Amino acid sequence: MAGDLLMMIEEQRAAIREAEREVAEALAQKAELEKKITYLQWHAGQLKRLYALTSSMAQEETTHTRSRLTAVPQLPLMEKAGERNGRPGTIKQAIIDVLREHRRQMVARDIWDAAQKRGATINSERPVEVVASTMRASIARGQNIFTKDGTKFGLVEWQKS
């Protein structure tokens, strides 16, 4: 009977040691997870700061771009009164004038080169992209001014005739 009692005590001690080992492992895992959580929170904070900076820069760029995208007044073309689709002096009107002058579909690079020869200016490091995005935006808005066939742009008015 005393032997059985000693055996039960040893089993209980072994169970306690096993439980203590499991607790120690769980605490180590908890500490590791807390480190990961701290790192991820720091990383999320950095990403939020970066997002805030880029968002404010994008808003400033949008505001400044509107004032920078101006064209020099165009040379007069032989056209009927009321044929203009863009406001005079805008990039859009310069594009329309170039396409009417050349009477063919053109890629954005050629349109920009011709507009530049006519005196148009765009205060951007990538004026060809400004020209292309102006036409794509007009098409997306359904303004019925430009058409796009692959990489070439044309005028909707050409489809009517």
N, C-alpha and C positions, 0 to 999 in steps of 0.2 A: 504494500500500500504506500509506503514512504517512497519507494522507487517510482510508482505511478505519479505521485505528487511532484517529485523532482522532474520527471519527464514532462509533465504539463507546464511546470514553471519554465523549463528550457524552451518549450514550444512557444510559450507566450513571449519570452525574451527574444526569440528569433523573429516572431511576428512583429514585435515592437521595433527591432532593428530594421527589418524590411520596410516597415511603415516610415521610419525616420529617413531611410535612404530614398524612398519615393518622395517624401516631403522635400528633401534636399534637392532632388532632381527637379521637382516641380518649381521650387524657388529659383533654381538656376535658369530654367526655361522662362520663368516669369521675368527675371532680370534681363535676359536676352531679348525677350519680346518688348520690354519697356525701352531698351536701347533702340530697337528697330522703330518703335512708335515715335520716340523722340527724334530720330533721324528723319523719318517720313514727315513729321510735323514741320521740322526745319525746312525740308525740301519743299513741302507744299507752300510754306511761307515765302520762300525764294521765288517759286513759280508765280505766286500771287503778286509779288512786287514786280517781277518781270512783265506780267500781264498788264499791270497798272501802267507801267512805263510805256509799253508798246501801244496800249490803247490811247494814252494821252498823246503820244507822238503821232499816231494815225489820225487822231482828230485834228491836231495842228496841221498835219500834212494836207488833209482834206480841205481845211480852211484856207491854207496858203495856196494850194493848187488852184482853187477857184480863181484867186486873184492873179496867179501866174500864167494861166492859160489864156493868153490874149494873142490876137493876131493883128498884124499891121493891116491897115485898110487895103482892100484888094484893088487891083487895077480894074477899071471898068471893062466888062465884056459886052459883046453884042447880045443882049437878051431882052425879051419883052418885059414890060412892066408887070410886076406881080408874080414873076417866075421864081423868085427867091424862096427857099424853104427854111433857111437859117437866118439868124440876125446878122446884119452887116458887121464885119469886123471880127467875126468869131471863127474859130478853127473849123467848125461844121460848115460855115458858108465858104470858107477857103477850099475845103474838100469838094463841095458841090461845084464850085466854079472850075476847079481843076478837072473834075470828071466831065463836066459839060464841054470844056475846051478840048479835051482829048477824044471825046465821044467813043470811049471804049472802057471795058472793065480793066481795073488796074489793081496791083498789089499795094499794100500800105506804103512800102518803101518808095515806089515810083510816085505815089500821090504826094508824099512828103517832099520828095526831091522837086517835083513840079511846083508845089505850093511855096517852097523856099525860094525858087527862082522868081516867083511872083511877088516876093517880099514878105511872106508870112513868117512869123517867128513863134516858137514855143519855148518857154523857159523851163526846160526839162532836160535831164541827161538822156532821156529815151524818147525823143519826139515821134519816132515811127510808131512806138507803142501807144502814144497818146492819140495819134491819128487813127490807128486800128481800133482802140477802145472807144473812141468817140463814135465811130461808125457802128461797132457792135452794140453799144449802148442804145443808139438810135433805133437799131433793128429790134433790140429786146423790148424797147418801150412801145413798139408798134407805130412809130412816127411816119412810116411809109415814105422814107426818103431814100434809103440805101438798100441794096440787095447784096447778098454774099453768095458766091459760087466758088467753093473750095477756098483758095486764099485770095481770090480776086473780089473786089467790090465794084458795084455799079450803082446806077440810079434806078429807082422804081419807075420813073417817068419813061424810061426806055422800054419797059415792058408793055406799056399802054399803046405804043405806036407800032 
